[in-house]
Amino acid sequence: MNYILFDGPFRNNLLPFTFTRPVADIRVGILTIREKWEAFLDSTTTTVTEDYLSDKYPMVEMEENIMINASYLPNLELVEMIKSLEANQAIFNGEDVIAFFTNDSQENIDFNAYDTLEFNDDIIRIEHTWDIFAKNAEALHDDFNLITKDRKSQPIPTSNNVIDPENIFIEEGATLEFTTLNASNGPIYIGKNAEIMEGSLIRGPLALCEGSIIKMGAKIYGATTIGPFSKVGGEVNNSVFFAYSNKGHDGFLGNSVLGEWCNLGADTNNSNLKNNYAEVRLWDYQTESFAKTGLQFCGLMMGDHSKCGINTMFNTGTIVGVSANIFGSGFPRNFVPSFSWGGHNGFTTYLTKKAFEVAQVVMSRRHIEFTKQEAAILEHVFEETKKFRRE
């Protein structure tokens, strides 16, 4: 069977992260949503997404296909239902479609003509940006069980101070010496060729993905995910790094999400709790206003390729778009549009020519090419977000 993941109705709720990727390629837990589905289905997947992303994330359609809403994370019960889908059948969760069968001759989908199957069991859905960190503990537990089932961890070096070693899994090539690993509150996964430097204090649940590094003396609280080839130091609590992003120095990051190719300057801090303990509001790209989250703790949401200088301070519930560059004293406003350059004293437009020069240098340091395809995506984001930039 051919499986296709589609963005679904929550795509715009997940901006700025979905400016540069389909919903399926959001990381939560250890794996991306796509990687989870492919592991459960034992099959590759493709994507239906925005037109400007389709060159990088193409859809492959065959004679028979099953379309899956990428906002839903897989579990055994749901996957069994999906694998059993037949022509003119769809799976719903209340008013939301989870999956449906289609063939290449269907031009329009009319669910009124479908046989509807209800899925009412508990399931993780990623509907808002803050779900990525708020639901990270549960997703990390599930991924840990999926990845480590019937496998044996590399031995934990004896120099480490360990609590509940049965909840720790170390992949081949990982290095860690003279650290404290406390897995009593959740599992600790240490990916291939990852490193935890000496003096670090780790409390699970934690995912340290392939090639990533926790710097000396770091304090990491769960549930935190450090995506592939990222570097993290200082104090981090309940945050998710997608990949290739750095917080290499002291400073606090809490209840936050960073996309790819982000960098936080030394001693950058974010607030994750308002002084009056009130509910946090976040910028909503659809209503173009601030909306309630229902959360008391919520920090920084930073889109791909964005960076900040040393000693940057972010207020509670700050949204930073794609390719923003923030610096200077004081708190920048809590919505920084994509391609903004500046800080507390105001912003100008960060022109794509300059932004692309930086992206090319940053990516080449990791031996990854900044392609015309990547540039075209960012050009589209630049044009789409013009209305939010004021100079």
N, C-alpha and C positions, 0 to 999 in steps of 0.2 A: 504494500500500500504506500502511496505517496502522501506525506504529511506536510501541511503548509501552516505556518504560524501567522496569524494576522494581528494587527495592532489593537483592534477593538475600540470601544467607546472611551477608554481612559487615557488614550495616547496624549491628549493635550493637557491632562492633569499631571503628566509626568515630565513636562518641560521644566527645566532646560535640557534634561538628559536625553529626551527623545528628539531634540533638534538634530542630533548627530547619529542616532541609531534607532532601530526598531525597538519596540517594547521587549521583544524576545531577547535582546542583547543587553538588557539590564542585569547587573550582578546583584544577587541577594543570597545570603548564605555563603557557601563556598563557590558555587557554580553560577553561570549565567542562566537565565530562564531557558534559553535554547539548549544549553548543555544538559540541563535537567531532563527536558523532554526527550532529547536524543538518547540519553541513558535509559530512560524508562521504556521508550519505544523500540530501542535497539535499531535505530534508523536515523539517517540524516534528515534534516528539515530545510525548507526554504521559507521565504517570507513574503507576505503582502504588506507593503508599507507605503509611505509617501513617495510620490513620483521621483522627487529629487534624490532620494536615497536608494532607488531601485537599481542603479548601476552597480553600486557596491553590495547591495543585498537583493539580488534578483530572485524572482519567483520561478520555480520550475513546476509546470502543470503537466499532469499526465491524464490518461483517459479517465481514471478514477482517483479521487483525492479526498482526504479528510482535512478540513479546515479547523484549526484550533485557536481559540482566543488566548493570546500570549500573556494576558493579565493573570491567568490562573496558573498556579504551580501544580505540577503533577503529583498524584499519589496512586497507590496500587489500584484502589477501587475505581477511580476515574479512568485510568489508563485501560483497565479491562473493558469498561463500557465503550471507550473510544475504539479500541481494537475490534469490537464486535459490531460497530456501526454498519448499517446496510444502506442501500439507496433510499433516498427520501426520509432519512432519519436524522434527528438533531437532538443534542443534549442541552438542556436548559438548567440554569440555577436561578429560580425565580423568573424575572423578566430578562435575564442576561443569557445569551447563547454562549455555551462553552465550546461546542464542537458540532460540526455537521458534515454529512457526506455530500459530495458534489462530483459531477463529471464534466469533461471539457466541452460538452455540447450545451450545457446550461448557461444561458446568457443572463438570466435574472434568478435570484433566489427568493422564493415566496414561502416563508415558514408556515403560512396557513395551510399549505399543501403537504407539509411534512408531518411525519409521525414523531411526536414530541416525547422525549424521555427526560424524566426529572432526576437531577442529582442534588440531593439535599444534605449530604454528609458534610462534615467540617472540611474546609479547604482554605489554603492561603491564597488571597488575591492581592495583587499590587495595583492599587487604584490611585494612589497619591504619592508624591515624592517622599513624604515622611514615612510611608509604609516600608520603604527600603530599609530604614534603620529600625523602625518600631517592630517589624516582623522578622528582623534578621536572626534573632535567637532561635525561633522555631524553624526557620528555613535552614539555619546552620546545623541544627540537630539532625534534620532530615537528610541533608547532604552528607553529613559525617557518616550516618548509617549506610547510605547508598554507596559511598565511595569505599568504605573500609570493610564492607561485608565480605567475609571469607578470605580476608587478606591479613598479613602479618606486618606489624609496624617494624621499622628499623629500631634497634635498641636505643634507649634513652641513655646518653652518656652519664657516667656516675658522678660527675662534678655538679650536676644540676640538683636543685632542691625541688622535690616533686610531691604533689598531693594527688591521689587517685590516678596513678599511671595507666590504669586500664582504660581511661577516657582520653588518652593521648595517642595520636598516630603521627608517625614521622615517615615521610617519603625518602626515597633514595637520594643521596647527595646533600641532604639538609645538614646544617651544622649548628650546634648550640652547646655552649659551655658556661658554667657558673651563672645560671639563670634560676629563677623561681617560677615553677609552672604549677598553678592551682587549677585543677580540672574538676573540683568538687561541685561547681555551679554549672558546668557545661563542658563539652568536649573541646579539646585543643587539637587542631589539624595543622601540621607543618609540612608545606608542600615541597616538591622536588627542588633541590638546590637552593632552598630558602635558608636564611641565617637569622638567628637570634643572638645578638652580641651579649657579652658578659655584663652582669649587673641588672639585666632587665627583669621586671616583675610582671608576670602574665597571669591574668585571671580569665578563665574561659566563661562562655564559649568564645573561641577565637579561630579564625581561619587566616593563616599566613600562606598565601598562594605561591605558586612556582616562582622562584627567582627573587622573591621579595626579602627585604631586610628590616629587622627591628634594631634600631641603633642602641648603643650602650646606655644603660641606666634608664631605659624607657619604662613607663608605667602604663600598661594596657589593660583596660577593663572590658569585659564582655557586655553585650555581644558585638564584637568588632570583626570586620572582614578587611584584610589588607590584600588587595587584588594583585595579580601577577606583576612582577618587576617594579614594585613600589618600594619606597624607603620611608620609614616612620620612626620618629623619635619623640621625646617629651611625654606628655600625658594625653591619652586618648580613651574616650569612653563611648561605647555603643555607636560606632561610626562605620561607614562603608567607603572604602576606596575601590574604584572600579579596576584600574590597571595603569601602570606607568605614571603614577602620581606620587609626589613627595611631600612629606612633612618631616624634614630631616633633623629638626632641632627642637629645643625646648619650647613650651607653649602648650595651651590646652585646646583640644578639639573634642566636642561632645555632641551626641545626638545629631550627627551630620552625615552628609553624603558628598563625596568628591568624584567627579567624572574622571576621564582619562586625560593624561598630560597636564595635570594641575600641579602647581607648586606653591606651598605656603612658606613665606620667609621666616627667618629665625624669630622666635618669641611672638609669633602670631597667636592670638587668643580669640576664642569666640564665646559669647554668652549663650547658654542653653536654657536659662531660667530667668524670667523677668523679675525685677526687684519687688514687684507687688504680687508675684506668684500667679499672675493672671494667665488666662489661656493665650497661647501664641497664635498670631495671625501671620499667614504667608501670602506673598504675591501670587495672584491667580492670573495666568496669561489669558484665559478665556474672558473673564469679566473685566480684566484690566484694573483690578482693585485688590485690596487685601481681604483674605477670606479666613474664617475660623478653621483651626485644625483639630480642635478637641483635645489638644496636647498641652501639658504644662511644661514639658521639656522638649525643645526643638531648637537646633542650632543653625548650621550653615549648609545651604545647598549650592554647590558650585559646578557649573557646566564645564565641558571639555575645554582644554587649552587655556583656562583662566589661571591667573597668578596674582600673588600679592607680595609686597615688599616686607622688610623686617618690621617687627613691632606693630603689624596691622591689627586692629581691633574690630571684630564683627559683632554687631548687636544680635540679640535673640531673634531667631526667625529671619535670617537674611538669605535672599536669593541672589546669586551671581550667575549671569548668563554665560554664553560661550565666548571664549577669546577676550575676556576682560583683563585689564591690567590695573591693579589697585595699589596705591602707595600713599605715604604721607601720614601725619598725625591725625588723631581724632577718629570718630566712627564714620565710615561711609554710610550713606543711606541704606536701608534694608531691602531695597531692590536696585541692583546694579545691572542695567541692560547689557546684552551681548555687545562686544566690540566697544566697550567703554574704557577710557584711559584717564585715570585721576584718582580722586579720593574725597575726603571730607570737604575740601574746598571747591569741589565741582569736577565735572567730567567733560572731556572732549571725545570725539570719535577716534577710535583706534583703527586706522585705515588698514584694509586687508593686505596691502603691500608690505607694511611693517609687521603685521601679525603673522603673515606667512613666512617672512624671513626668520622670525623667532621659532615658529613651529618646525621649520626645516632644520634649524640648528639643533633644537631640543630632540627631535626624533632621530636625527643622524647619530647622536651620541649613543642611542640604543640600537644603532644599525638598522633603522627602519626608515624607509623612504617616505617623504611627504609627497604624495602623488597628485597628479592633476585631478584625479577623482576626489581626493580629500579636499583639494582647493575648491572644487566646484560645489561641494556640500557646504563648505564654510561661506562661500560667496552667496549661496542661497540664504543661509542663516543671516548674513549681514543685511541683505535686502529685506528679508522678512521682518527683521527686528528694528528697522530704521525708525518706526513710529514711536518706539520706546525711548530713544535717545534724545535728550534735550541738551542743548549747549548754550 
